[in-house]
Amino acid sequence: MNLVAAMTDPFAPHLAFGFDPMWVSVTILAVTYAAIIAGRLNRAVVALVGASVVVIIGVLDQDEAVKGIDWDTIGLLTGMMILVSISRRSGLFQCLAIWSAQRVKANPAGILLMLQLVTALLSAVLNNVSTVLLIVPVTLVIAEELDLPRFPFLFAEVFAANIGGTATLIGDPPNILIGSQVGLGFNSFLVNVAPIVVLVMAVQAILVHLVWGRTLRASPQSRALVMGMNAPGTITDWALLDRSVVVMGAVFAAFVFGRPLHLEPATIALAGAAALMLLDNWKHAGAKQADNVQRTFAEVEWTTIFFFIGLFVVVHAVEVSGLLGLFADRLVALTGYNVATAGALILWMSAVLSALIDNIPFVATMIPLIKSMGPTYGAPEAVEPLWWCLSLGACLGGNGTLTGASANLAVAGIAERNGVRFGFLRYLRYAVPMTLVSIAICQAYVWLRYF
């Protein structure tokens, strides 16, 4: 949409003071970004204030603002959060972490590797933030029992969570955004992104071993304590475990076959969440059932949900103003109308900017921008490789700094509460070179496969 169309359409029916809607929307977006980066206010509050301003001053009317919210993304996130909230009560994830340590005879280097693999796998099938919230507390207990430095384990799990989450549609919020708004299904991510994620994870594990793993040592007495932990004993509700495994298995099968079944990811996730809630409350009644349901909803990350809602409205205002279309034309011209060059630019730009700012608002802004580039390259299908570049750059680039992704901040918060120094500069020292290696591998992959 060009600027003239934006000015004549009913998107700005009562814009205050006669200001240009393009520059007003850009200013609101810039202020919103700056406030998110500053971190003094909760990012959900910032996004909702920005969305409110967009509507109140007339950049969008309320109906158009609501249209800008991607409800498929909201539904998918909410459904997966409910599934994780209920299944975690069974003790499954704590059992898995202890089991992993015992499979390698409590060898520190082996534990470091196994916890990375478990974190990556769970991040792919759940999501990276939920995974670190489940795995990190158990990791701290294991490291303390073995009298090992905890920072290497936590750092490795941050990287593994973001790498593993990159592999699937549901693993990392940027992928959920891309999949929902572009129409790319679960299988598309498995086919196009998962193969290179496996290689990146293998290289990352080697680098972590070279930096820390080969020097970690634990006494025989400490290893005996870990080997003596009762992994099955962490399962607090076997019936809930069985129900969770069955429902989540059905959900992932539905993700795989969603297209032929004509089911959207949000429908699948919410249906699975409803089914597991029903099974979890079947035998309860009255106040106990109400308390159980309330507990489930209380554990949903509503901060993230409302952050997305506010951000969608703010970005939509910029989109309908016509600015992103103009910027897309400039970006295409800058790349010489070459889609391969555009892919490289998006990959590296996404990695760098996602390391500097939260990758979620960055991706939310880039999606309509890349969509606008489609006609220049002939068809929307011509830009499909650009979506994989955006996914890889944003998800893996989020590893670059402590503020680059939500999982990083979640781990840092847990570490600080447990007396582990997890500062910005200490993290940066190791994160930057490892992230650059990851992006370089991805650059070679997309160049060879798509261009």
One Martini backbone bead per residue (centre of mass of N, CA, C, O) as a GRO file, in nm:
protein
  451
    1MET     BB    1   0.095   0.037   0.024
    2ASN     BB    2   0.060   0.356  -0.030
    3LEU     BB    3   0.034   0.670   0.089
    4VAL     BB    4  -0.229   0.753  -0.046
    5ALA     BB    5  -0.396   0.507   0.041
    6ALA     BB    6  -0.349   0.544   0.346
    7MET     BB    7  -0.494   0.831   0.353
    8THR     BB    8  -0.785   0.722   0.227
    9ASP     BB    9  -0.816   0.519   0.414
   10PRO     BB   10  -0.971   0.402   0.729
   11PHE     BB   11  -0.699   0.414   0.927
   12ALA     BB   12  -0.716   0.757   0.966
   13PRO     BB   13  -0.992   0.922   1.076
   14HIS     BB   14  -0.844   1.094   1.348
   15LEU     BB   15  -0.582   1.244   1.317
   16ALA     BB   16  -0.391   1.421   1.502
   17PHE     BB   17  -0.300   1.743   1.390
   18GLY     BB   18  -0.238   1.639   1.085
   19PHE     BB   19  -0.046   1.418   1.070
   20ASP     BB   20   0.167   1.197   0.945
   21PRO     BB   21   0.117   0.858   0.965
   22MET     BB   22   0.399   0.756   0.905
   23TRP     BB   23   0.564   0.918   1.124
   24VAL     BB   24   0.396   0.843   1.366
   25SER     BB   25   0.435   0.533   1.352
   26VAL     BB   26   0.745   0.539   1.365
   27THR     BB   27   0.772   0.685   1.634
   28ILE     BB   28   0.626   0.474   1.803
   29LEU     BB   29   0.811   0.240   1.735
   30ALA     BB   30   1.076   0.367   1.835
   31VAL     BB   31   0.987   0.413   2.128
   32THR     BB   32   0.920   0.122   2.188
   33TYR     BB   33   1.199   0.006   2.139
   34ALA     BB   34   1.355   0.181   2.339
   35ALA     BB   35   1.199   0.079   2.591
   36ILE     BB   36   1.272  -0.217   2.562
   37ILE     BB   37   1.581  -0.184   2.573
   38ALA     BB   38   1.601  -0.036   2.847
   39GLY     BB   39   1.412  -0.206   3.071
   40ARG     BB   40   1.232  -0.042   3.290
   41LEU     BB   41   0.995  -0.171   3.143
   42ASN     BB   42   0.770  -0.374   3.067
   43ARG     BB   43   0.714  -0.494   2.752
   44ALA     BB   44   0.406  -0.519   2.766
   45VAL     BB   45   0.348  -0.231   2.852
   46VAL     BB   46   0.481  -0.091   2.614
   47ALA     BB   47   0.312  -0.221   2.385
   48LEU     BB   48   0.029  -0.131   2.490
   49VAL     BB   49   0.083   0.170   2.483
   50GLY     BB   50   0.149   0.190   2.185
   51ALA     BB   51  -0.126   0.080   2.086
   52SER     BB   52  -0.302   0.296   2.221
   53VAL     BB   53  -0.184   0.540   2.073
   54VAL     BB   54  -0.253   0.457   1.785
   55VAL     BB   55  -0.565   0.478   1.838
   56ILE     BB   56  -0.613   0.752   1.987
   57ILE     BB   57  -0.471   0.934   1.748
   58GLY     BB   58  -0.555   0.772   1.458
   59VAL     BB   59  -0.384   0.570   1.287
   60LEU     BB   60  -0.597   0.370   1.404
   61ASP     BB   61  -0.858   0.189   1.429
   62GLN     BB   62  -0.992  -0.058   1.609
   63ASP     BB   63  -1.054  -0.260   1.383
   64GLU     BB   64  -0.769  -0.248   1.251
   65ALA     BB   65  -0.605  -0.329   1.498
   66VAL     BB   66  -0.729  -0.613   1.528
   67LYS     BB   67  -0.638  -0.714   1.244
   68GLY     BB   68  -0.322  -0.705   1.326
   69ILE     BB   69  -0.374  -0.953   1.490
   70ASP     BB   70  -0.225  -1.269   1.541
   71TRP     BB   71  -0.418  -1.534   1.643
   72ASP     BB   72  -0.244  -1.778   1.577
   73THR     BB   73  -0.009  -1.705   1.758
   74ILE     BB   74  -0.166  -1.678   2.021
   75GLY     BB   75  -0.286  -1.967   2.022
   76LEU     BB   76  -0.022  -2.127   2.010
   77LEU     BB   77   0.112  -2.017   2.264
   78THR     BB   78  -0.112  -2.082   2.468
   79GLY     BB   79  -0.138  -2.386   2.421
   80MET     BB   80   0.161  -2.461   2.489
   81MET     BB   81   0.162  -2.345   2.777
   82ILE     BB   82  -0.054  -2.535   2.891
   83LEU     BB   83   0.087  -2.802   2.832
   84VAL     BB   84   0.338  -2.741   3.006
   85SER     BB   85   0.201  -2.675   3.276
   86ILE     BB   86   0.085  -2.964   3.317
   87SER     BB   87   0.326  -3.164   3.251
   88ARG     BB   88   0.535  -3.061   3.469
   89ARG     BB   89   0.387  -3.189   3.726
   90SER     BB   90   0.495  -3.490   3.682
   91GLY     BB   91   0.834  -3.474   3.645
   92LEU     BB   92   0.961  -3.536   3.363
   93PHE     BB   93   1.201  -3.327   3.331
   94GLN     BB   94   1.365  -3.403   3.578
   95CYS     BB   95   1.404  -3.697   3.502
   96LEU     BB   96   1.554  -3.646   3.235
   97ALA     BB   97   1.802  -3.498   3.353
   98ILE     BB   98   1.901  -3.723   3.544
   99TRP     BB   99   1.917  -3.949   3.337
  100SER     BB  100   2.134  -3.813   3.161
  101ALA     BB  101   2.358  -3.809   3.378
  102GLN     BB  102   2.355  -4.128   3.422
  103ARG     BB  103   2.432  -4.222   3.127
  104VAL     BB  104   2.739  -4.083   3.190
  105LYS     BB  105   2.833  -4.141   3.491
  106ALA     BB  106   2.873  -3.837   3.587
  107ASN     BB  107   3.024  -3.699   3.364
  108PRO     BB  108   3.082  -3.377   3.305
  109ALA     BB  109   3.107  -3.376   2.994
  110GLY     BB  110   2.858  -3.554   2.948
  111ILE     BB  111   2.652  -3.371   3.085
  112LEU     BB  112   2.694  -3.126   2.908
  113LEU     BB  113   2.597  -3.270   2.653
  114MET     BB  114   2.320  -3.388   2.741
  115LEU     BB  115   2.185  -3.117   2.826
  116GLN     BB  116   2.197  -2.997   2.546
  117LEU     BB  117   2.028  -3.211   2.398
  118VAL     BB  118   1.775  -3.191   2.571
  119THR     BB  119   1.726  -2.890   2.528
  120ALA     BB  120   1.700  -2.897   2.220
  121LEU     BB  121   1.468  -3.100   2.200
  122LEU     BB  122   1.260  -2.951   2.381
  123SER     BB  123   1.262  -2.685   2.217
  124ALA     BB  124   1.138  -2.813   1.958
  125VAL     BB  125   0.862  -2.936   2.114
  126LEU     BB  126   0.813  -2.675   2.264
  127ASN     BB  127   1.014  -2.430   2.405
  128ASN     BB  128   1.277  -2.242   2.510
  129VAL     BB  129   1.167  -2.112   2.769
  130SER     BB  130   1.037  -2.357   2.904
  131THR     BB  131   1.291  -2.534   2.908
  132VAL     BB  132   1.476  -2.364   3.095
  133LEU     BB  133   1.275  -2.363   3.335
  134LEU     BB  134   1.308  -2.681   3.369
  135ILE     BB  135   1.634  -2.740   3.355
  136VAL     BB  136   1.805  -2.542   3.529
  137PRO     BB  137   1.741  -2.628   3.823
  138VAL     BB  138   1.863  -2.915   3.786
  139THR     BB  139   2.145  -2.829   3.702
  140LEU     BB  140   2.224  -2.690   3.966
  141VAL     BB  141   2.212  -2.946   4.138
  142ILE     BB  142   2.422  -3.115   3.984
  143ALA     BB  143   2.661  -2.913   4.001
  144GLU     BB  144   2.667  -2.905   4.311
  145GLU     BB  145   2.720  -3.209   4.361
  146LEU     BB  146   2.997  -3.188   4.173
  147ASP     BB  147   3.148  -2.918   4.207
  148LEU     BB  148   3.068  -2.714   3.968
  149PRO     BB  149   3.059  -2.493   3.739
  150ARG     BB  150   2.763  -2.326   3.619
  151PHE     BB  151   2.801  -2.150   3.369
  152PRO     BB  152   2.857  -2.355   3.136
  153PHE     BB  153   2.577  -2.489   3.150
  154LEU     BB  154   2.400  -2.237   3.105
  155PHE     BB  155   2.520  -2.142   2.844
  156ALA     BB  156   2.472  -2.403   2.680
  157GLU     BB  157   2.157  -2.394   2.718
  158VAL     BB  158   2.099  -2.139   2.571
  159PHE     BB  159   2.204  -2.228   2.296
  160ALA     BB  160   2.038  -2.490   2.272
  161ALA     BB  161   1.758  -2.358   2.285
  162ASN     BB  162   1.790  -2.172   2.029
  163ILE     BB  163   1.866  -2.394   1.833
  164GLY     BB  164   1.633  -2.595   1.875
  165GLY     BB  165   1.401  -2.382   1.824
  166THR     BB  166   1.471  -2.340   1.514
  167ALA     BB  167   1.360  -2.623   1.389
  168THR     BB  168   1.065  -2.516   1.459
  169LEU     BB  169   0.763  -2.364   1.473
  170ILE     BB  170   0.742  -2.394   1.816
  171GLY     BB  171   1.041  -2.321   1.942
  172ASP     BB  172   1.020  -2.008   1.843
  173PRO     BB  173   0.869  -1.711   1.818
  174PRO     BB  174   0.970  -1.628   1.532
  175ASN     BB  175   0.850  -1.884   1.395
  176ILE     BB  176   0.559  -1.836   1.469
  177LEU     BB  177   0.534  -1.577   1.314
  178ILE     BB  178   0.614  -1.677   1.033
  179GLY     BB  179   0.415  -1.911   1.003
  180SER     BB  180   0.147  -1.752   1.051
  181GLN     BB  181   0.193  -1.500   0.841
  182VAL     BB  182   0.288  -1.695   0.583
  183GLY     BB  183   0.206  -2.019   0.584
  184LEU     BB  184   0.408  -2.204   0.744
  185GLY     BB  185   0.462  -2.517   0.830
  186PHE     BB  186   0.592  -2.760   1.017
  187ASN     BB  187   0.735  -2.914   0.777
  188SER     BB  188   0.893  -2.676   0.659
  189PHE     BB  189   1.093  -2.653   0.895
  190LEU     BB  190   1.201  -2.941   0.892
  191VAL     BB  191   1.316  -2.927   0.595
  192ASN     BB  192   1.473  -2.631   0.601
  193VAL     BB  193   1.602  -2.607   0.912
  194ALA     BB  194   1.677  -2.867   1.073
  195PRO     BB  195   1.938  -2.969   0.929
  196ILE     BB  196   2.125  -2.723   1.015
  197VAL     BB  197   2.076  -2.743   1.320
  198VAL     BB  198   2.226  -3.004   1.367
  199LEU     BB  199   2.504  -2.893   1.284
  200VAL     BB  200   2.517  -2.653   1.479
  201MET     BB  201   2.494  -2.825   1.736
  202ALA     BB  202   2.752  -2.990   1.694
  203VAL     BB  203   2.949  -2.751   1.691
  204GLN     BB  204   2.869  -2.634   1.965
  205ALA     BB  205   2.950  -2.882   2.135
  206ILE     BB  206   3.248  -2.869   2.062
  207LEU     BB  207   3.309  -2.585   2.167
  208VAL     BB  208   3.225  -2.636   2.460
  209HIS     BB  209   3.431  -2.860   2.510
  210LEU     BB  210   3.688  -2.690   2.450
  211VAL     BB  211   3.634  -2.472   2.671
  212TRP     BB  212   3.517  -2.682   2.919
  213GLY     BB  213   3.479  -3.000   2.920
  214ARG     BB  214   3.793  -3.097   2.937
  215THR     BB  215   3.821  -2.953   3.249
  216LEU     BB  216   3.619  -3.117   3.393
  217ARG     BB  217   3.583  -3.211   3.744
  218ALA     BB  218   3.506  -3.503   3.958
  219SER     BB  219   3.445  -3.670   4.224
  220PRO     BB  220   3.356  -3.983   4.315
  221GLN     BB  221   3.157  -3.891   4.537
  222SER     BB  222   2.987  -3.697   4.361
  223ARG     BB  223   2.904  -3.904   4.145
  224ALA     BB  224   2.756  -4.093   4.343
  225LEU     BB  225   2.527  -3.897   4.413
  226VAL     BB  226   2.406  -3.880   4.130
  227MET     BB  227   2.368  -4.189   4.088
  228GLY     BB  228   2.165  -4.190   4.351
  229MET     BB  229   1.949  -4.069   4.209
  230ASN     BB  230   1.588  -4.063   4.173
  231ALA     BB  231   1.439  -4.033   3.885
  232PRO     BB  232   1.152  -4.165   3.919
  233GLY     BB  233   1.095  -3.999   4.189
  234THR     BB  234   1.012  -3.726   4.027
  235ILE     BB  235   0.753  -3.865   3.977
  236THR     BB  236   0.432  -3.745   4.095
  237ASP     BB  237   0.242  -3.829   3.823
  238TRP     BB  238   0.168  -4.092   3.627
  239ALA     BB  239  -0.106  -4.024   3.503
  240LEU     BB  240  -0.022  -3.747   3.392
  241LEU     BB  241   0.205  -3.849   3.218
  242ASP     BB  242   0.037  -4.022   3.028
  243ARG     BB  243  -0.151  -3.798   2.928
  244SER     BB  244   0.066  -3.606   2.821
  245VAL     BB  245   0.197  -3.792   2.613
  246VAL     BB  246  -0.055  -3.845   2.442
  247VAL     BB  247  -0.136  -3.553   2.374
  248MET     BB  248   0.139  -3.452   2.260
  249GLY     BB  249   0.158  -3.664   2.041
  250ALA     BB  250  -0.100  -3.571   1.893
  251VAL     BB  251  -0.011  -3.282   1.838
  252PHE     BB  252   0.243  -3.348   1.662
  253ALA     BB  253   0.092  -3.509   1.451
  254ALA     BB  254  -0.091  -3.271   1.367
  255PHE     BB  255   0.133  -3.090   1.268
  256VAL     BB  256   0.230  -3.277   1.039
  257PHE     BB  257  -0.097  -3.318   0.931
  258GLY     BB  258  -0.239  -3.035   0.901
  259ARG     BB  259  -0.286  -2.980   0.601
  260PRO     BB  260  -0.468  -3.231   0.520
  261LEU     BB  261  -0.664  -3.150   0.776
  262HIS     BB  262  -0.714  -2.838   0.793
  263LEU     BB  263  -0.508  -2.734   1.027
  264GLU     BB  264  -0.416  -2.510   1.250
  265PRO     BB  265  -0.190  -2.456   1.496
  266ALA     BB  266  -0.385  -2.325   1.701
  267THR     BB  267  -0.597  -2.547   1.700
  268ILE     BB  268  -0.415  -2.773   1.797
  269ALA     BB  269  -0.310  -2.648   2.063
  270LEU     BB  270  -0.592  -2.585   2.193
  271ALA     BB  271  -0.704  -2.871   2.178
  272GLY     BB  272  -0.484  -3.001   2.351
  273ALA     BB  273  -0.527  -2.823   2.599
  274ALA     BB  274  -0.824  -2.900   2.646
  275ALA     BB  275  -0.779  -3.206   2.678
  276LEU     BB  276  -0.578  -3.193   2.921
  277MET     BB  277  -0.766  -3.036   3.109
  278LEU     BB  278  -0.987  -3.245   3.117
  279LEU     BB  279  -0.812  -3.481   3.229
  280ASP     BB  280  -0.704  -3.316   3.483
  281ASN     BB  281  -1.034  -3.260   3.585
  282TRP     BB  282  -1.224  -3.509   3.591
  283LYS     BB  283  -1.194  -3.584   3.922
  284HIS     BB  284  -1.281  -3.307   3.978
  285ALA     BB  285  -1.446  -3.069   4.207
  286GLY     BB  286  -1.525  -2.765   4.241
  287ALA     BB  287  -1.279  -2.609   4.406
  288LYS     BB  288  -1.053  -2.794   4.299
  289GLN     BB  289  -1.100  -2.742   4.001
  290ALA     BB  290  -1.070  -2.435   4.010
  291ASP     BB  291  -0.779  -2.435   4.117
  292ASN     BB  292  -0.652  -2.598   3.884
  293VAL     BB  293  -0.726  -2.405   3.657
  294GLN     BB  294  -0.598  -2.152   3.776
  295ARG     BB  295  -0.310  -2.264   3.779
  296THR     BB  296  -0.277  -2.299   3.479
  297PHE     BB  297  -0.334  -1.999   3.393
  298ALA     BB  298  -0.109  -1.872   3.580
  299GLU     BB  299   0.135  -2.020   3.403
  300VAL     BB  300   0.088  -1.835   3.190
  301GLU     BB  301   0.257  -1.606   2.970
  302TRP     BB  302   0.103  -1.311   2.959
  303THR     BB  303   0.326  -1.118   2.891
  304THR     BB  304   0.380  -1.234   2.609
  305ILE     BB  305   0.099  -1.213   2.488
  306PHE     BB  306   0.066  -0.895   2.525
  307PHE     BB  307   0.312  -0.820   2.369
  308PHE     BB  308   0.214  -0.920   2.097
  309ILE     BB  309  -0.042  -0.755   2.072
  310GLY     BB  310   0.088  -0.474   2.081
  311LEU     BB  311   0.296  -0.516   1.852
  312PHE     BB  312   0.105  -0.571   1.617
  313VAL     BB  313  -0.022  -0.288   1.614
  314VAL     BB  314   0.230  -0.116   1.572
  315VAL     BB  315   0.325  -0.254   1.306
  316HIS     BB  316   0.062  -0.215   1.143
  317ALA     BB  317   0.080   0.090   1.124
  318VAL     BB  318   0.336   0.091   0.947
  319GLU     BB  319   0.229  -0.081   0.716
  320VAL     BB  320  -0.027   0.102   0.628
  321SER     BB  321   0.147   0.365   0.569
  322GLY     BB  322   0.393   0.249   0.353
  323LEU     BB  323   0.693   0.224   0.453
  324LEU     BB  324   0.770  -0.076   0.401
  325GLY     BB  325   0.745  -0.059   0.096
  326LEU     BB  326   0.969   0.147   0.053
  327PHE     BB  327   1.193  -0.013   0.196
  328ALA     BB  328   1.181  -0.260   0.011
  329ASP     BB  329   1.272  -0.116  -0.246
  330ARG     BB  330   1.551  -0.032  -0.134
  331LEU     BB  331   1.653  -0.316  -0.066
  332VAL     BB  332   1.640  -0.433  -0.349
  333ALA     BB  333   1.829  -0.225  -0.480
  334LEU     BB  334   2.076  -0.286  -0.294
  335THR     BB  335   2.079  -0.602  -0.414
  336GLY     BB  336   2.033  -0.594  -0.729
  337TYR     BB  337   1.784  -0.792  -0.762
  338ASN     BB  338   1.907  -1.021  -0.565
  339VAL     BB  339   1.811  -1.288  -0.375
  340ALA     BB  340   2.083  -1.380  -0.257
  341THR     BB  341   2.169  -1.108  -0.139
  342ALA     BB  342   1.918  -1.072   0.032
  343GLY     BB  343   1.965  -1.322   0.209
  344ALA     BB  344   2.236  -1.235   0.332
  345LEU     BB  345   2.137  -0.970   0.454
  346ILE     BB  346   1.913  -1.089   0.635
  347LEU     BB  347   2.080  -1.285   0.800
  348TRP     BB  348   2.289  -1.076   0.922
  349MET     BB  349   2.094  -0.859   1.016
  350SER     BB  350   1.934  -1.043   1.205
  351ALA     BB  351   2.168  -1.128   1.387
  352VAL     BB  352   2.261  -0.849   1.485
  353LEU     BB  353   1.982  -0.727   1.581
  354SER     BB  354   1.902  -0.971   1.769
  355ALA     BB  355   2.145  -0.913   1.964
  356LEU     BB  356   2.050  -0.613   2.043
  357ILE     BB  357   1.756  -0.710   2.019
  358ASP     BB  358   1.469  -0.836   2.035
  359ASN     BB  359   1.356  -1.074   1.804
  360ILE     BB  360   1.051  -1.026   1.795
  361PRO     BB  361   1.015  -0.728   1.692
  362PHE     BB  362   1.192  -0.763   1.446
  363VAL     BB  363   1.023  -0.982   1.299
  364ALA     BB  364   0.753  -0.827   1.295
  365THR     BB  365   0.878  -0.611   1.095
  366MET     BB  366   0.998  -0.801   0.860
  367ILE     BB  367   0.758  -0.948   0.735
  368PRO     BB  368   0.619  -0.717   0.570
  369LEU     BB  369   0.876  -0.645   0.418
  370ILE     BB  370   0.916  -0.914   0.261
  371LYS     BB  371   0.639  -0.919   0.130
  372SER     BB  372   0.699  -0.655  -0.042
  373MET     BB  373   0.927  -0.810  -0.222
  374GLY     BB  374   0.783  -1.021  -0.399
  375PRO     BB  375   0.700  -0.872  -0.672
  376THR     BB  376   0.995  -0.815  -0.764
  377TYR     BB  377   1.054  -1.145  -0.789
  378GLY     BB  378   0.737  -1.231  -0.912
  379ALA     BB  379   0.675  -1.393  -0.628
  380PRO     BB  380   0.618  -1.518  -0.323
  381GLU     BB  381   0.794  -1.781  -0.372
  382ALA     BB  382   1.072  -1.631  -0.423
  383VAL     BB  383   1.097  -1.558  -0.091
  384GLU     BB  384   1.127  -1.814   0.083
  385PRO     BB  385   1.435  -1.811   0.156
  386LEU     BB  386   1.404  -1.552   0.336
  387TRP     BB  387   1.263  -1.690   0.574
  388TRP     BB  388   1.506  -1.871   0.655
  389CYS     BB  389   1.698  -1.639   0.705
  390LEU     BB  390   1.532  -1.506   0.928
  391SER     BB  391   1.517  -1.743   1.121
  392LEU     BB  392   1.820  -1.798   1.159
  393GLY     BB  393   1.912  -1.512   1.237
  394ALA     BB  394   1.717  -1.456   1.479
  395CYS     BB  395   1.755  -1.712   1.654
  396LEU     BB  396   2.074  -1.725   1.657
  397GLY     BB  397   2.130  -1.421   1.717
  398GLY     BB  398   2.008  -1.432   2.012
  399ASN     BB  399   2.291  -1.544   2.132
  400GLY     BB  400   2.487  -1.287   2.129
  401THR     BB  401   2.317  -1.184   2.378
  402LEU     BB  402   2.145  -1.144   2.673
  403THR     BB  403   1.902  -0.970   2.504
  404GLY     BB  404   1.822  -1.145   2.236
  405ALA     BB  405   1.648  -1.346   2.425
  406SER     BB  406   1.428  -1.484   2.643
  407ALA     BB  407   1.601  -1.726   2.742
  408ASN     BB  408   1.841  -1.566   2.846
  409LEU     BB  409   1.689  -1.405   3.068
  410ALA     BB  410   1.582  -1.647   3.222
  411VAL     BB  411   1.858  -1.764   3.304
  412ALA     BB  412   1.975  -1.514   3.441
  413GLY     BB  413   1.761  -1.499   3.664
  414ILE     BB  414   1.817  -1.775   3.794
  415ALA     BB  415   2.117  -1.734   3.848
  416GLU     BB  416   2.096  -1.486   4.038
  417ARG     BB  417   1.912  -1.634   4.254
  418ASN     BB  418   2.177  -1.855   4.279
  419GLY     BB  419   2.465  -1.696   4.267
  420VAL     BB  420   2.523  -1.653   3.953
  421ARG     BB  421   2.743  -1.521   3.736
  422PHE     BB  422   2.559  -1.346   3.449
  423GLY     BB  423   2.687  -1.136   3.273
  424PHE     BB  424   2.707  -0.958   2.989
  425LEU     BB  425   3.021  -0.976   2.931
  426ARG     BB  426   3.066  -1.271   2.992
  427TYR     BB  427   2.876  -1.373   2.775
  428LEU     BB  428   2.995  -1.218   2.526
  429ARG     BB  429   3.277  -1.350   2.506
  430TYR     BB  430   3.141  -1.629   2.395
  431ALA     BB  431   2.896  -1.563   2.204
  432VAL     BB  432   3.002  -1.420   1.951
  433PRO     BB  433   3.182  -1.639   1.815
  434MET     BB  434   2.962  -1.864   1.814
  435THR     BB  435   2.753  -1.710   1.644
  436LEU     BB  436   2.926  -1.664   1.391
  437VAL     BB  437   2.955  -1.961   1.324
  438SER     BB  438   2.656  -2.022   1.284
  439ILE     BB  439   2.602  -1.815   1.052
  440ALA     BB  440   2.812  -1.922   0.854
  441ILE     BB  441   2.682  -2.197   0.816
  442CYS     BB  442   2.410  -2.084   0.710
  443GLN     BB  443   2.519  -1.939   0.463
  444ALA     BB  444   2.617  -2.192   0.318
  445TYR     BB  445   2.345  -2.338   0.311
  446VAL     BB  446   2.163  -2.130   0.156
  447TRP     BB  447   2.345  -2.108  -0.090
  448LEU     BB  448   2.344  -2.413  -0.177
  449ARG     BB  449   2.024  -2.467  -0.167
  450TYR     BB  450   1.887  -2.178  -0.302
  451PHE     BB  451   2.136  -2.024  -0.495
   0.00000   0.00000   0.00000
